[in-house]
Amino acid sequence: GENVEQHPSTLSVQEGDSAVIKCTYSDSASNYFPWYKQELGKRPQLIIDIRSNVGEKKDQRIAVTLNKTAKHFSLHITETQPEDSAVYFCAASSTYNTDKLIFGTGTRLQVFP
Amino acid sequence: NAGVTQTPKFQVLKTGQSMTLQCAQDMNHNSMYWYRQDPGMGLRLIYYSASEGTTDKGEVPNGYNVSRLNKREFSLRLESAAPSQTSVYFCASSRTGTGGHEQYFGPGTRLTVT
């Protein structure tokens, strides 16, 4: 079945350092890869997404890279700040319906001042 | 613009009781979703609706039913609650179409089944 693996499950960094979260997906037909941020007790919110016809996308301090051959994609956060502390989820679209997403199990990022 | 709203925010049920979780969106989206979130498991799709009158099973549909009442509302029903259904439930909505679209989530319902 379709599967998305996400690593690491927890990540601790010092403020100002970079953080990288990696995901692999099983279905080569997946073509949409969003990343969601969920603060404690809040709802998930989209922070960045990438489609299969693009290898990299950047938005200020966050960037996502996609390697379709290897079936993996990564979230990069530079110059981390305490407010970046949250759980981050990657997802990949289902083969059968691009509206359906398969989520990874999440990465808890802690940024220490 | 309220976005996606859900009721109730919290609920405690006894095993075997039934209840309906309500969800509404005011963004004129065609697609709506119900997810459950358990510790260490991420978000898992329970049911999906591409438009009024259509529903489709997700990864974990057993024990649940849904109704897409109209374009705005999508409800999730537990007919006979079990402790394994203790979870946080999120409703979401999005535009429909190829290429994928941002999903907007509601605030969630924390359900405990004893």
Boltz contact constraints between the chains, C-beta under 6 A:
constraints:
  - contact:
      token1: [A, 32]
      token2: [B, 100]
      max_distance: 6.0
  - contact:
      token1: [A, 43]
      token2: [B, 105]
      max_distance: 6.0
  - contact:
      token1: [A, 43]
      token2: [B, 107]
      max_distance: 6.0
  - contact:
      token1: [A, 44]
      token2: [B, 105]
      max_distance: 6.0
  - contact:
      token1: [A, 46]
      token2: [B, 102]
      max_distance: 6.0
  - contact:
      token1: [A, 89]
      token2: [B, 42]
      max_distance: 6.0
  - contact:
      token1: [A, 93]
      token2: [B, 100]
      max_distance: 6.0
  - contact:
      token1: [A, 98]
      token2: [B, 98]
      max_distance: 6.0
  - contact:
      token1: [A, 98]
      token2: [B, 100]
      max_distance: 6.0
  - contact:
      token1: [A, 99]
      token2: [B, 31]
      max_distance: 6.0
  - contact:
      token1: [A, 100]
      token2: [B, 48]
      max_distance: 6.0
  - contact:
      token1: [A, 103]
      token2: [B, 42]
      max_distance: 6.0
  - contact:
      token1: [A, 103]
      token2: [B, 43]
      max_distance: 6.0
  - contact:
      token1: [A, 104]
      token2: [B, 42]
      max_distance: 6.0
  - contact:
      token1: [A, 105]
      token2: [B, 42]
      max_distance: 6.0
  - contact:
      token1: [A, 106]
      token2: [B, 42]
      max_distance: 6.0
